[in-house]
Amino acid sequence: MAHEDRPVVLGGYSQGGECASRIRMEFEPGGRLAYLRSNYVCGYAFGNPSRHEHSTYFGGPPTPVEGIAEFRLPQMDWDWCELIEPGDLYGTSARGLTGEIQRDVYTLCTEMEMHSGAVEFARTFAGNCVEVAQNLDGNAWDDIESQVVAKTGNDPGSAELSEAEILQIQPLTDRLITVRGISAAIAAAVDALIFFCSPPFPTAPHCEYHVREVWPGMTYVGLGIQHVHDWVRAYQGA
């Protein structure tokens, strides 16, 4: 490896946060970068699908639940900074069967939509959650639509599926045809569509880390910058 004496700061947004999380674990014992552990300075992630349960920034309130990706970090020290808006479904997936459905659909959509932007990815994700619910219960859409409209004031009808997407989602429904499965699928779809319909534009909680504030006068991006500066100074002084 070139430049083996170079300090390393890791960072990422959205799926880039998952990438940074995976690289971070390579510095742990047994990882491919374990021999460079002393080079690691710190890391941060915005809207991280691989966020560990309750992980947050230094001094921040524990954000409920965990990321939506199959790969999730263990509990990290404060050198790792999780910057997550509470309404961002990427980093705050539900628990139990509802969370499993969201995780399965997210994994499927990742395979189909890695080339697209955040809004298009969210459209596919929300649409596939709806398709799961519709395949289980003929009245599911009415339940979903009424809850989303009540919570966001927006019509979720824009989350439509292509024929190819419908064919790919079918296998997920096989294990969910129970009363509990139907309820969980509806809950997963409601969560996804509330996220997709979030004002002022689709997926806003996932896309406004540069303007939304952690506390008055400090945006999430600003806090991420501060985090890196603090740890770099500590590393240089060590």
C-alpha contacts under 8 A as a table, 3 or more apart, distances in Angstrom:
res1	aa1	res2	aa2	distance
1	M	4	E	6.27
3	H	6	R	5.50
4	E	36	L	7.27
5	D	39	N	6.86
6	R	39	N	6.48
7	P	39	N	4.54
7	P	40	Y	5.93
7	P	41	V	6.44
8	V	39	N	5.75
8	V	40	Y	4.79
8	V	41	V	5.68
8	V	42	C	7.43
9	V	40	Y	6.44
9	V	41	V	5.52
9	V	42	C	5.24
9	V	43	G	5.58
9	V	228	V	7.72
10	L	20	A	5.86
10	L	24	R	7.29
10	L	42	C	6.45
10	L	43	G	4.41
10	L	44	Y	6.46
11	G	16	G	7.70
11	G	17	G	6.58
11	G	20	A	5.73
11	G	43	G	5.41
11	G	44	Y	4.81
11	G	45	A	5.47
12	G	15	Q	7.55
12	G	16	G	4.40
12	G	17	G	4.00
12	G	18	E	7.44
12	G	19	C	7.20
12	G	20	A	5.75
12	G	44	Y	6.78
12	G	45	A	4.93
12	G	46	F	6.45
12	G	48	N	7.87
13	Y	16	G	4.77
13	Y	17	G	4.67
13	Y	45	A	5.66
13	Y	46	F	4.66
13	Y	47	G	6.06
13	Y	48	N	6.53
14	S	17	G	5.09
14	S	18	E	6.92
14	S	45	A	7.72
14	S	46	F	6.27
14	S	47	G	5.06
14	S	48	N	5.19
14	S	49	P	6.45
14	S	90	Y	7.30
14	S	206	H	7.95
15	Q	18	E	5.04
15	Q	19	C	6.40
15	Q	48	N	6.96
15	Q	49	P	6.72
16	G	19	C	4.89
16	G	20	A	6.17
16	G	48	N	7.85
17	G	20	A	5.03
17	G	21	S	6.04
17	G	44	Y	7.86
17	G	45	A	4.99
17	G	46	F	6.51
17	G	47	G	7.14
17	G	48	N	4.83
17	G	49	P	6.94
17	G	50	S	7.16
18	E	21	S	4.92
18	E	22	R	6.19
18	E	48	N	6.05
18	E	49	P	5.95
18	E	50	S	5.23
18	E	69	A	7.86
18	E	71	F	7.71
19	C	22	R	5.22
19	C	23	I	6.31
20	A	23	I	5.10
20	A	24	R	6.03
20	A	43	G	7.87
20	A	45	A	7.57
21	S	24	R	4.99
21	S	25	M	6.53
21	S	50	S	6.73
21	S	72	R	7.87
21	S	73	L	6.63
22	R	25	M	5.36
22	R	26	E	6.75
22	R	71	F	7.99
22	R	73	L	7.92
23	I	26	E	5.16
23	I	27	F	7.25
24	R	27	F	5.71
24	R	28	E	7.61
24	R	43	G	7.83
25	M	28	E	5.36
25	M	31	G	6.74
25	M	73	L	7.79
26	E	29	P	7.84
26	E	30	G	7.59
26	E	31	G	4.07
26	E	32	R	5.29
26	E	33	L	5.11
26	E	34	A	6.29
27	F	31	G	5.62
27	F	32	R	6.92
27	F	33	L	4.63
27	F	34	A	4.25
27	F	35	Y	7.47
27	F	36	L	6.76
27	F	37	R	5.23
27	F	40	Y	7.61
28	E	31	G	5.41
28	E	33	L	7.42
28	E	34	A	5.31
28	E	37	R	7.14
29	P	34	A	5.42
30	G	34	A	6.37
31	G	34	A	5.14
32	R	35	Y	7.69
33	L	36	L	5.36
33	L	37	R	6.72
34	A	37	R	5.16
35	Y	38	S	7.86
36	L	39	N	5.41
36	L	40	Y	7.19
37	R	40	Y	5.52
38	S	41	V	7.89
41	V	79	D	7.45
41	V	231	W	6.54
41	V	232	V	6.55
41	V	235	Y	6.44
42	C	79	D	4.81
42	C	80	W	5.83
42	C	228	V	6.82
42	C	231	W	6.39
42	C	232	V	7.82
43	G	79	D	6.30
43	G	80	W	4.75
43	G	81	C	6.18
43	G	228	V	7.44
44	Y	80	W	5.54
44	Y	81	C	4.42
44	Y	82	E	5.83
44	Y	83	L	7.31
44	Y	224	G	6.59
44	Y	227	H	7.99
45	A	48	N	5.67
45	A	81	C	6.47
45	A	82	E	5.31
45	A	83	L	5.95
46	F	82	E	6.51
46	F	83	L	4.84
46	F	84	I	5.91
46	F	209	Y	7.37
46	F	220	Y	7.99
47	G	82	E	7.91
47	G	83	L	6.51
47	G	84	I	5.11
47	G	85	E	7.21
47	G	88	D	6.61
47	G	90	Y	5.94
47	G	91	G	5.38
47	G	206	H	6.16
48	N	51	R	5.32
48	N	67	G	6.42
48	N	82	E	7.31
48	N	83	L	7.83
48	N	84	I	7.24
48	N	90	Y	6.38
48	N	91	G	5.15
49	P	66	E	7.90
49	P	67	G	4.24
49	P	68	I	4.94
49	P	69	A	4.97
49	P	72	R	7.53
49	P	90	Y	4.88
49	P	91	G	4.81
50	S	66	E	7.55
50	S	67	G	4.86
50	S	68	I	6.69
50	S	69	A	5.46
50	S	70	E	7.47
50	S	71	F	5.71
50	S	72	R	4.07
50	S	73	L	5.92
50	S	91	G	7.05
51	R	55	S	6.63
51	R	66	E	5.59
51	R	67	G	4.62
51	R	72	R	5.80
51	R	73	L	6.02
51	R	82	E	7.07
51	R	91	G	5.92
52	H	55	S	5.46
52	H	65	V	8.00
52	H	66	E	5.33
52	H	67	G	6.54
52	H	72	R	5.83
52	H	73	L	5.16
52	H	74	P	5.89
52	H	75	Q	6.15
53	E	63	T	7.78
53	E	64	P	6.93
53	E	65	V	4.97
53	E	66	E	4.19
53	E	67	G	7.36
53	E	75	Q	7.83
54	H	62	P	4.60
54	H	63	T	4.86
54	H	64	P	5.45
54	H	65	V	5.94
54	H	66	E	6.55
55	S	62	P	6.15
55	S	63	T	6.73
55	S	66	E	7.97
55	S	75	Q	7.26
55	S	76	M	7.71
55	S	81	C	8.00
55	S	82	E	6.16
56	T	60	G	5.94
56	T	61	P	6.92
56	T	62	P	5.89
56	T	63	T	6.56
56	T	81	C	6.22
56	T	82	E	4.60
56	T	83	L	6.29
56	T	84	I	7.31
57	Y	60	G	5.22
57	Y	78	W	7.28
57	Y	80	W	7.81
57	Y	81	C	4.82
57	Y	82	E	5.39
57	Y	83	L	6.37
58	F	78	W	6.16
58	F	81	C	7.17
63	T	84	I	7.63
63	T	86	P	6.53
63	T	92	T	7.67
64	P	86	P	7.75
64	P	92	T	6.52
65	V	92	T	5.48
65	V	93	S	6.34
65	V	94	A	6.53
65	V	95	R	6.87
66	E	91	G	5.79
66	E	92	T	4.90
66	E	93	S	5.69
66	E	94	A	7.63
67	G	72	R	6.81
67	G	89	L	7.78
67	G	90	Y	5.85
67	G	91	G	3.88
67	G	92	T	5.21
67	G	93	S	5.54
68	I	89	L	7.34
68	I	90	Y	5.45
68	I	91	G	6.02
68	I	92	T	6.77
68	I	93	S	5.02
68	I	99	G	7.61
68	I	102	Q	6.97
68	I	103	R	5.29
68	I	106	Y	7.03
69	A	72	R	6.57
69	A	90	Y	7.85
69	A	103	R	6.00
69	A	106	Y	6.99
69	A	107	T	6.86
70	E	103	R	6.60
70	E	107	T	7.33
73	L	76	M	7.50
76	M	79	D	7.69
76	M	80	W	6.27
77	D	80	W	6.07
78	W	81	C	6.47
79	D	231	W	7.13
81	C	224	G	7.38
81	C	227	H	7.34
83	L	220	Y	6.28
83	L	224	G	7.47
84	I	88	D	6.83
84	I	91	G	6.48
85	E	88	D	5.41
85	E	205	P	6.12
85	E	206	H	7.30
85	E	209	Y	7.75
86	P	89	L	7.89
86	P	92	T	6.93
86	P	205	P	7.83
87	G	92	T	7.51
87	G	195	F	6.99
87	G	205	P	5.63
87	G	206	H	7.91
88	D	91	G	6.01
88	D	92	T	6.32
88	D	195	F	6.94
88	D	203	T	7.62
88	D	205	P	4.99
88	D	206	H	5.20
89	L	92	T	4.85
89	L	93	S	5.56
89	L	191	D	7.65
89	L	192	A	7.29
89	L	195	F	6.49
89	L	206	H	7.85
90	Y	93	S	6.56
90	Y	206	H	7.59
93	S	99	G	5.77
93	S	102	Q	7.12
93	S	103	R	7.74
94	A	98	T	6.02
94	A	99	G	4.25
94	A	102	Q	7.65
94	A	188	A	7.84
95	R	98	T	6.26
95	R	99	G	4.66
95	R	100	E	7.44
96	G	99	G	5.35
96	G	100	E	6.36
97	L	100	E	4.85
97	L	101	I	6.19
97	L	181	G	7.36
97	L	184	A	6.03
98	T	101	I	5.24
98	T	102	Q	6.32
98	T	184	A	4.54
98	T	185	A	6.20
98	T	187	A	6.35
98	T	188	A	5.30
99	G	102	Q	5.01
99	G	103	R	5.99
99	G	188	A	7.10
100	E	103	R	4.98
100	E	104	D	6.05
101	I	104	D	5.11
101	I	105	V	6.14
101	I	129	C	7.84
101	I	184	A	7.68
101	I	185	A	6.70
101	I	188	A	6.66
102	Q	105	V	5.21
102	Q	106	Y	5.96
102	Q	129	C	7.15
102	Q	188	A	5.87
103	R	106	Y	5.04
103	R	107	T	6.13
104	D	107	T	5.20
104	D	108	L	6.29
104	D	172	L	7.76
105	V	108	L	5.02
105	V	109	C	6.06
105	V	125	F	6.49
105	V	128	N	6.62
105	V	129	C	6.63
105	V	169	I	7.76
106	Y	109	C	5.06
106	Y	110	T	5.99
106	Y	125	F	6.14
107	T	110	T	5.08
107	T	111	E	6.53
108	L	111	E	5.36
108	L	112	M	6.58
108	L	169	I	7.87
109	C	112	M	4.93
109	C	113	E	5.68
109	C	114	M	7.85
109	C	121	F	7.13
109	C	124	T	6.53
109	C	125	F	5.93
110	T	113	E	5.34
110	T	114	M	5.39
110	T	121	F	7.82
111	E	114	M	6.34
113	E	116	S	5.44
113	E	120	E	7.81
113	E	121	F	5.78
113	E	124	T	7.74
114	M	121	F	7.60
116	S	120	E	6.04
116	S	121	F	6.17
117	G	120	E	5.49
117	G	121	F	6.11
118	A	121	F	5.14
118	A	122	A	6.09
118	A	203	T	7.60
118	A	207	C	7.80
119	V	122	A	5.07
119	V	123	R	6.14
119	V	196	F	7.85
119	V	202	P	6.35
119	V	203	T	6.29
120	E	123	R	5.00
120	E	124	T	6.37
121	F	124	T	5.24
121	F	125	F	6.17
122	A	125	F	4.86
122	A	126	A	5.92
122	A	192	A	7.96
122	A	196	F	6.23
122	A	203	T	6.94
123	R	126	A	5.26
123	R	127	G	5.92
123	R	158	S	7.87
123	R	159	A	5.46
123	R	160	E	7.64
123	R	196	F	6.72
124	T	127	G	5.08
124	T	128	N	6.05
124	T	159	A	7.14
124	T	160	E	7.78
124	T	161	L	7.07
125	F	128	N	5.30
125	F	129	C	6.33
125	F	192	A	7.14
126	A	129	C	5.16
126	A	130	V	6.32
126	A	159	A	6.14
126	A	189	A	6.45
126	A	192	A	4.85
126	A	193	L	5.47
126	A	196	F	6.73
127	G	130	V	5.09
127	G	131	E	6.23
127	G	159	A	4.67
127	G	160	E	5.44
127	G	161	L	5.74
128	N	131	E	4.85
128	N	132	V	6.28
128	N	161	L	7.02
128	N	165	E	7.32
128	N	166	I	7.39
128	N	169	I	6.66
129	C	132	V	5.22
129	C	133	A	6.53
129	C	185	A	7.13
129	C	188	A	6.35
129	C	189	A	4.64
129	C	192	A	6.93
130	V	133	A	5.14
130	V	134	Q	6.09
130	V	141	W	7.27
130	V	186	I	7.51
130	V	189	A	5.09
131	E	134	Q	4.99
131	E	135	N	6.04
131	E	161	L	7.88
131	E	166	I	6.99
131	E	169	I	7.38
132	V	135	N	5.32
132	V	136	L	6.55
132	V	169	I	7.04
132	V	170	Q	7.47
132	V	172	L	7.22
132	V	173	T	6.07
132	V	185	A	6.41
133	A	136	L	5.25
133	A	137	D	6.20
133	A	140	A	5.84
133	A	141	W	7.38
133	A	182	I	6.57
133	A	185	A	5.10
133	A	186	I	5.39
133	A	189	A	6.92
134	Q	137	D	5.36
134	Q	138	G	5.77
134	Q	139	N	7.37
134	Q	140	A	5.57
134	Q	141	W	6.27
135	N	138	G	7.07
135	N	170	Q	7.92
135	N	173	T	6.97
136	L	140	A	7.74
136	L	173	T	6.93
136	L	176	L	7.51
136	L	177	I	6.08
136	L	182	I	5.98
137	D	140	A	5.17
137	D	182	I	6.72
138	G	141	W	7.38
139	N	142	D	5.67
139	N	143	D	6.80
140	A	143	D	5.20
140	A	144	I	6.16
140	A	186	I	6.50
141	W	144	I	4.99
141	W	145	E	5.88
142	D	145	E	5.19
142	D	146	S	6.13
143	D	146	S	5.48
143	D	147	Q	6.36
143	D	186	I	7.63
144	I	147	Q	5.36
144	I	148	V	6.16
144	I	186	I	6.44
144	I	189	A	6.89
144	I	190	V	5.52
145	E	148	V	5.25
145	E	149	V	6.05
145	E	155	D	7.31
145	E	156	P	6.47
145	E	190	V	7.94
146	S	149	V	5.30
146	S	150	A	6.07
147	Q	150	A	5.12
147	Q	151	K	6.22
147	Q	190	V	6.93
148	V	151	K	5.20
148	V	152	T	5.85
148	V	153	G	7.23
148	V	154	N	7.13
148	V	155	D	7.48
148	V	156	P	6.94
148	V	190	V	6.22
148	V	193	L	6.64
148	V	194	I	5.66
148	V	197	C	7.99
149	V	152	T	5.36
149	V	153	G	4.51
149	V	154	N	5.27
149	V	155	D	5.97
149	V	156	P	7.47
150	A	153	G	5.82
151	K	194	I	7.24
152	T	194	I	6.48
152	T	197	C	6.62
152	T	198	S	6.41
152	T	199	P	7.34
154	N	197	C	6.01
155	D	158	S	7.37
155	D	197	C	7.55
156	P	159	A	6.12
156	P	193	L	6.27
156	P	196	F	7.93
156	P	197	C	6.54
157	G	160	E	6.88
159	A	193	L	7.77
161	L	165	E	6.01
161	L	166	I	6.44
162	S	165	E	5.22
162	S	166	I	6.39
163	E	166	I	5.14
163	E	167	L	6.34
164	A	167	L	5.24
164	A	168	Q	6.37
165	E	168	Q	5.16
165	E	169	I	6.28
166	I	169	I	5.30
166	I	170	Q	6.48
167	L	170	Q	5.62
168	Q	171	P	7.09
169	I	172	L	5.84
169	I	173	T	7.61
170	Q	173	T	5.79
170	Q	174	D	7.63
171	P	174	D	5.79
172	L	175	R	6.79
172	L	176	L	7.57
173	T	176	L	5.29
173	T	177	I	6.77
174	D	177	I	6.46
175	R	181	G	7.90
176	L	180	R	7.77
176	L	181	G	4.39
176	L	182	I	6.60
176	L	185	A	7.90
177	I	181	G	5.77
177	I	182	I	6.46
178	T	181	G	4.83
178	T	182	I	6.03
179	V	182	I	5.20
179	V	183	S	6.26
180	R	183	S	5.21
180	R	184	A	6.13
181	G	184	A	5.09
181	G	185	A	6.01
182	I	185	A	5.11
182	I	186	I	6.18
183	S	186	I	5.19
183	S	187	A	6.18
184	A	187	A	4.98
184	A	188	A	6.09
185	A	188	A	5.03
185	A	189	A	6.18
186	I	189	A	5.08
186	I	190	V	6.09
187	A	190	V	5.07
187	A	191	D	6.19
188	A	191	D	5.23
188	A	192	A	6.19
189	A	192	A	5.05
189	A	193	L	6.07
190	V	193	L	5.22
190	V	194	I	6.02
191	D	194	I	5.27
191	D	195	F	6.24
192	A	195	F	5.17
192	A	196	F	6.14
193	L	196	F	4.71
193	L	197	C	5.81
194	I	197	C	5.10
194	I	198	S	5.88
195	F	198	S	5.26
195	F	202	P	7.27
195	F	203	T	5.51
195	F	204	A	7.84
195	F	205	P	7.62
196	F	202	P	4.81
196	F	203	T	4.80
196	F	204	A	7.98
197	C	201	F	6.91
197	C	202	P	5.05
197	C	203	T	6.70
198	S	201	F	6.08
198	S	202	P	5.50
198	S	203	T	5.78
198	S	204	A	5.86
198	S	205	P	7.27
199	P	202	P	6.65
199	P	203	T	7.96
199	P	204	A	6.38
200	P	204	A	6.54
201	F	204	A	5.50
203	T	206	H	5.53
203	T	207	C	6.51
204	A	207	C	5.01
204	A	208	E	5.99
205	P	208	E	5.94
205	P	209	Y	7.59
206	H	209	Y	7.08
208	E	211	V	5.41
208	E	212	R	5.77
209	Y	212	R	5.34
209	Y	213	E	7.71
209	Y	219	T	6.76
209	Y	220	Y	5.26
209	Y	221	V	5.97
210	H	219	T	6.07
210	H	220	Y	6.28
210	H	221	V	5.23
210	H	222	G	7.66
211	V	219	T	5.83
211	V	220	Y	7.59
212	R	219	T	5.45
212	R	220	Y	6.56
213	E	216	P	6.17
213	E	217	G	6.73
213	E	218	M	5.32
213	E	219	T	3.96
213	E	220	Y	5.90
214	V	218	M	5.81
214	V	219	T	5.54
214	V	220	Y	5.71
214	V	223	L	7.75
215	W	218	M	5.52
215	W	219	T	7.29
218	M	222	G	5.90
218	M	223	L	6.46
219	T	222	G	4.98
219	T	223	L	6.24
220	Y	223	L	5.11
220	Y	224	G	6.21
221	V	224	G	5.02
221	V	225	I	6.32
222	G	225	I	5.16
222	G	226	Q	6.25
223	L	226	Q	4.94
223	L	227	H	6.03
224	G	227	H	5.03
224	G	228	V	6.41
225	I	228	V	5.28
225	I	229	H	6.27
226	Q	229	H	5.10
226	Q	230	D	6.13
227	H	230	D	5.29
227	H	231	W	6.36
228	V	231	W	5.32
228	V	232	V	5.99
229	H	232	V	5.20
229	H	233	R	6.17
230	D	233	R	5.32
230	D	234	A	6.34
231	W	234	A	4.96
231	W	235	Y	6.01
232	V	235	Y	4.98
232	V	236	Q	6.07
233	R	236	Q	5.16
233	R	237	G	6.15
234	A	237	G	5.12
234	A	238	A	6.18
235	Y	238	A	5.23
